[in-house]
Amino acid sequence: MNNVDMAKLMSILSKMDKKDLEEGLSKASQILNSKDADSIINDIKKNQGIQ
């Protein structure tokens, strides 16, 4: 990860509230521990309106 990506990530994180951060970390944990990560990622994208 280069410095530009890290700065962008820190900017995004600074704008999130605690509840959003905890929810995001929970989803990330599920993805990392799941054998069906693609399904979880697709669900997240669908919930955010991303295709």
N, CA, C and O of each residue as an XYZ file, in Angstrom:
204
protein
N       0.854     -1.178      0.000
C       0.000      0.000      0.000
C       0.897      1.236      0.000
O       1.799      1.368      0.827
N       0.632      2.127     -0.932
C       1.466      3.331     -0.975
C       0.895      4.425     -0.090
O      -0.184      4.273      0.482
N       1.622      5.525      0.020
C       1.225      6.614      0.930
C      -0.094      7.249      0.545
O      -0.864      7.650      1.418
N      -0.372      7.350     -0.755
C      -1.625      7.958     -1.196
C      -2.798      7.109     -0.723
O      -3.780      7.643     -0.207
N      -2.707      5.789     -0.894
C      -3.777      4.907     -0.438
C      -3.961      5.006      1.069
O      -5.092      5.017      1.555
N      -2.885      5.077      1.797
C      -2.955      5.149      3.255
C      -3.606      6.462      3.691
O      -4.417      6.471      4.617
N      -3.258      7.569      3.032
C      -3.857      8.860      3.372
C      -5.352      8.840      3.081
O      -6.146      9.366      3.860
N      -5.735      8.238      1.971
C      -7.149      8.141      1.611
C      -7.888      7.276      2.636
O      -8.990      7.624      3.061
N      -7.290      6.158      3.029
C      -7.886      5.272      4.020
C      -8.066      5.995      5.351
O      -9.123      5.894      5.973
N      -7.054      6.714      5.786
C      -7.145      7.435      7.059
C      -8.225      8.518      7.000
O      -8.914      8.761      7.990
N      -8.371      9.159      5.857
C      -9.413     10.173      5.689
C     -10.795      9.553      5.811
O     -11.670     10.102      6.480
N     -10.990      8.416      5.169
C     -12.275      7.711      5.241
C     -12.565      7.289      6.668
O     -13.672      7.495      7.166
N     -11.570      6.693      7.336
C     -11.761      6.223      8.704
C     -12.080      7.369      9.659
O     -12.878      7.204     10.582
N     -11.467      8.518      9.444
C     -11.689      9.648     10.354
C     -13.110     10.183     10.254
O     -13.601     10.812     11.191
N     -13.779      9.938      9.120
C     -15.144     10.420      8.930
C     -16.203      9.437      9.435
O     -17.384      9.780      9.506
N     -15.792      8.237      9.779
C     -16.734      7.213     10.233
C     -16.944      7.323     11.739
O     -16.031      7.693     12.477
N     -18.158      6.999     12.189
C     -18.365      6.978     13.626
C     -18.049      5.578     14.163
O     -17.806      4.651     13.391
N     -18.055      5.439     15.474
C     -17.638      4.186     16.111
C     -18.480      3.006     15.658
O     -17.950      1.923     15.410
N     -19.793      3.207     15.546
C     -20.690      2.127     15.138
C     -20.336      1.631     13.734
O     -20.283      0.425     13.494
N     -20.095      2.567     12.804
C     -19.730      2.197     11.438
C     -18.401      1.449     11.402
O     -18.250      0.465     10.677
N     -17.444      1.925     12.188
C     -16.145      1.256     12.239
C     -16.270     -0.169     12.760
O     -15.689     -1.096     12.194
N     -17.034     -0.345     13.845
C     -17.202     -1.680     14.415
C     -17.912     -2.601     13.434
O     -17.559     -3.774     13.313
N     -18.911     -2.075     12.735
C     -19.635     -2.875     11.752
C     -18.703     -3.273     10.601
O     -18.724     -4.416     10.144
N     -17.895     -2.329     10.144
C     -16.948     -2.612      9.060
C     -15.908     -3.638      9.466
O     -15.564     -4.525      8.685
N     -15.408     -3.518     10.687
C     -14.417     -4.482     11.168
C     -15.029     -5.874     11.318
O     -14.370     -6.879     11.051
N     -16.277     -5.927     11.740
C     -16.970     -7.204     11.865
C     -17.112     -7.870     10.503
O     -16.875     -9.069     10.362
N     -17.501     -7.084      9.498
C     -17.638     -7.627      8.140
C     -16.288     -8.079      7.602
O     -16.187     -9.132      6.973
N     -15.251     -7.283      7.849
C     -13.913     -7.658      7.388
C     -13.468     -8.966      8.033
O     -12.870     -9.817      7.374
N     -13.758     -9.123      9.310
C     -13.416    -10.354     10.013
C     -14.147    -11.554      9.417
O     -13.565    -12.623      9.231
N     -15.441    -11.357      9.119
C     -16.223    -12.430      8.496
C     -15.608    -12.836      7.166
O     -15.486    -14.023      6.867
N     -15.219    -11.839      6.363
C     -14.643    -12.123      5.049
C     -13.347    -12.903      5.200
O     -13.122    -13.883      4.490
N     -12.495    -12.471      6.121
C     -11.202    -13.125      6.297
C     -11.339    -14.550      6.825
O     -10.504    -15.405      6.530
N     -12.383    -14.805      7.600
C     -12.558    -16.130      8.192
C     -13.508    -17.031      7.411
O     -13.762    -18.166      7.813
N     -14.028    -16.530      6.303
C     -15.033    -17.268      5.553
C     -14.429    -17.969      4.344
O     -13.498    -17.467      3.714
N     -14.980    -19.139      4.036
C     -14.586    -19.836      2.820
C     -15.349    -19.267      1.630
O     -14.977    -19.503      0.481
N     -16.425    -18.512      1.905
C     -17.267    -17.943      0.862
C     -17.197    -16.414      0.886
O     -18.221    -15.735      0.957
N     -15.978    -15.889      0.826
C     -15.765    -14.450      0.927
C     -16.471    -13.695     -0.197
O     -16.995    -12.605      0.036
N     -16.498    -14.246     -1.405
C     -17.143    -13.558     -2.527
C     -18.608    -13.276     -2.235
O     -19.114    -12.210     -2.586
N     -19.286    -14.202     -1.608
C     -20.696    -14.024     -1.281
C     -20.885    -12.858     -0.311
O     -21.792    -12.046     -0.494
N     -20.043    -12.766      0.713
C     -20.132    -11.684      1.694
C     -19.820    -10.347      1.028
O     -20.504     -9.355      1.279
N     -18.799    -10.315      0.188
C     -18.431     -9.080     -0.507
C     -19.575     -8.619     -1.401
O     -19.889     -7.430     -1.449
N     -20.194     -9.552     -2.105
C     -21.321     -9.197     -2.968
C     -22.492     -8.662     -2.157
O     -23.158     -7.722     -2.590
N     -22.755     -9.235     -0.996
C     -23.825     -8.738     -0.125
C     -23.544     -7.310      0.332
O     -24.444     -6.470      0.349
N     -22.305     -7.039      0.698
C     -21.915     -5.693      1.144
C     -22.113     -4.705     -0.001
O     -22.666     -3.622      0.189
N     -21.657     -5.086     -1.186
C     -21.804     -4.200     -2.341
C     -23.284     -3.943     -2.642
O     -23.679     -2.818     -2.948
N     -24.094     -5.002     -2.551
C     -25.517     -4.863     -2.830
C     -26.154     -3.901     -1.822
O     -26.980     -3.069     -2.196
N     -25.774     -4.013     -0.558
C     -26.324     -3.147      0.494
C     -25.898     -1.690      0.320
O     -26.593     -0.776      0.763
N     -24.754     -1.483     -0.326
C     -24.265     -0.117     -0.539
C     -24.641      0.396     -1.921
O     -24.314      1.534     -2.259
N     -25.318     -0.411     -2.727
C     -25.728      0.003     -4.059
C     -24.603     -0.034     -5.068
O     -24.673      0.632     -6.101
N     -23.560     -0.809     -4.782
C     -22.424     -0.949     -5.691
C     -22.574     -2.245     -6.470
O     -22.879     -3.288     -5.890
N     -22.367     -2.189     -7.751
C     -22.450     -3.407     -8.555
C     -21.150     -3.729     -9.229
O     -21.056     -4.726     -9.945
